Amino acid sequence: MADRAALITGGSGGIGLAIARTLAEEGYGLTLSARRAEKLEESVKGLRDDGFEVLTVPANMADEEDITSLFAAHRERFGRLDALVNNAGVGIGAAMAEIETKFLDMQLNVNLRALIIGTREGLPLLREAGAEHGKALIVNTASLAGKSGPAWLSVYGATKAAVISFTESTQREVARDGIQCTALAPGFVDTAMADFIKDQIGEDLILPSDIGEAVRFLLHTSPSCHIPEIVFTRPGEEIVATA
């Protein structure tokens, strides 16, 4: 069994899967979660074929019981948690006058509520890891949209701004416990979530592997070096999210 273990939500593709590979290459046993069981199994096949230890736990991030069951399954398998990656997210664009309540609730539940519940559930094991080696990690996937309040993505941007704020609050509470919290704020990444914009800005998007490499950087900084936030933009792009 791996000496260290990580749990990643939204792990069936894109940013989550790229971070999973980075953590696996760094020697972490993995628990990956996503809503669709079949897609999750297909996605982790490459990791398992490469010899990495991966537990898959399908879960609906809008369901608190699913989230608590996910962490219980991870605890039973690995008995420790050295890195928590709250990555699950959903973005649904709409003009403010046309926001549908069901899509409002979905984004609030998946992007923010699930992250808060997951942090709560993960903290006991993260504190144990922090006491052991001085540097457990919480990595929260925010967005460039959380930095600038984009039009037509107002709810999504608001949830991601809240993710950044919650990350800062968490760090202030756990800094003395050997835990470091970092918010990742990328612009458009080459994933399915960015398909709607590719015909406007082209195919030259941030790569999921770029986000994975940022997490590798976080793993290798010293316990005395805290990185509160990493912002990712395309060359020449200002920190203004548009749609």
Summary of the structure (lengths in Angstrom):
residues: 243
radius of gyration: 17.0
end to end distance: 44.9
largest distance: 52.3
contacts: 843
relative contact order: 0.15
helix: 52%
strand: 16%
